């Protein structure tokens, strides 16, 4: 316990010092100078907290408000020999969608674009709902990682079938299957012989197929954060959940699923390293939306989730 507290304090101190230095632009200029010669830095990944616990993992008391709309370096990632900078702000999905924050949101985008330009990196990746939000605006141009995320999810489903499902399972319920990522996943799974059942308000389907009750089924969550809560009371023990949503399900939701005999797994991302590692279910991998393209199937990281962990 004491070791964890010291580690968290160290991360906060390092991030705090880096945040202050980044205000001068020195962090980005140094990487930019290196990158002009070596070209080994290829991306900037912007993420935001899925819950308050993410904020408290990084923010020093008293400085969070000042850096709210300022992208702050929180880590370095490495995948397949390529480097990237991880930056974050404490804004939430509601903040991005609130029209009252339109000017601040545009300022955040300009700051991200400036970071990428100074670092001389070709790619800016963004997390969560931001790819869809930015696609509807004339703002920041970001890398479209939809194909990468879809491929990673398909690799994760294959891994689930190999290690965590009974061999004859062919049915998968896809929560959020009509969305930007979900629709691509459904198409790819059907091509592989899965029988996909889409649950999505946009699709006009909001209930479990009755004939699947009590049957071995994979439940794939690619919806908005917390959407799964409405479906937990209708789950059954033979159903296995694979969560792709950021962040991983809360202890409360996992406990509710455990009480129904349901096993829960979380897709943490693809093989790679972020230093210091992202907390709360992402310690072992790079999030799919931050990943670089690879040849063939993705080496994904799936972790079991339990309410006691």
ABEGO torsion letter per residue (X at the ends): XAAAAAAAAAAAAAAAAAAAAAAAGAAAAAAAAAAAAAGABABBBBBBBABAAAAAAABBBGAAAAAAABBBBAEBBBBGGBBBBBBBBABBAAAAABAAAAAAAAAAAAAAAAAAAAAGBABBBBBEAAAAAAAABABBBBBBAAAAAAAAAAAAAAAAAAAABBAABABBBBBGAABAAAAAAAAAAAAAGBBBBBBBAAAGBABBBAAABGBBBBBBBABBBGAAAAAAAABBAABBBBBABOBBBBAAAAAAAAAAGBBBBBBAEBBEBBOBBBBGGAAABBBAAABBBBBEBBBBBBBBBBAAX
